[in-house]
Amino acid sequence: MCEDAPPGRTIPRAELERLARLFDRFEFALDPLSRTAREA
């Protein structure tokens, strides 16, 4: 179990930050069909 995650069914902070960055890349992409946006 990840040490920075509280017990229970939670997402570790590092994973949440990574997912938030990917979401931002996708949501605010100038071209939503670009390769970068699709990868995000």
N, C-alpha and C positions, 0 to 999 in steps of 0.2 A: 504494500500500500504506500502511496505517496505520503511523504512526511508533512507536506504543507497543506494537506487536505484534512478537514475535520472528519470524524467518523460518520458513517452513513453514506447515502447515495449522493455525493456532491462531486462537482468537477474541480480538479485542482486549479489553483490560481494561474499557474503557468499555461495550462491548457486553455483556460477561459480567455486569457490575454491573446494567445495565438489565434483562437477562433474569432475574437473580436477584430483582430488585424485583417484576417481573411475576409470577414464580412465587410469591413470598410473598403477594402480593395474592390470587392464585387459591387457593393451598393453605390459607391461614388465613382465608378469607372465612367470615363467619358464615352467609351464605346462598350456597351455591355456584351457585345459579341466578340470582343477582342480575346486573344489567347490568354492574356493575363487575367481578365475578368472570369473567363471560363475556368481557368486553373484554380482561382480563388473559390 
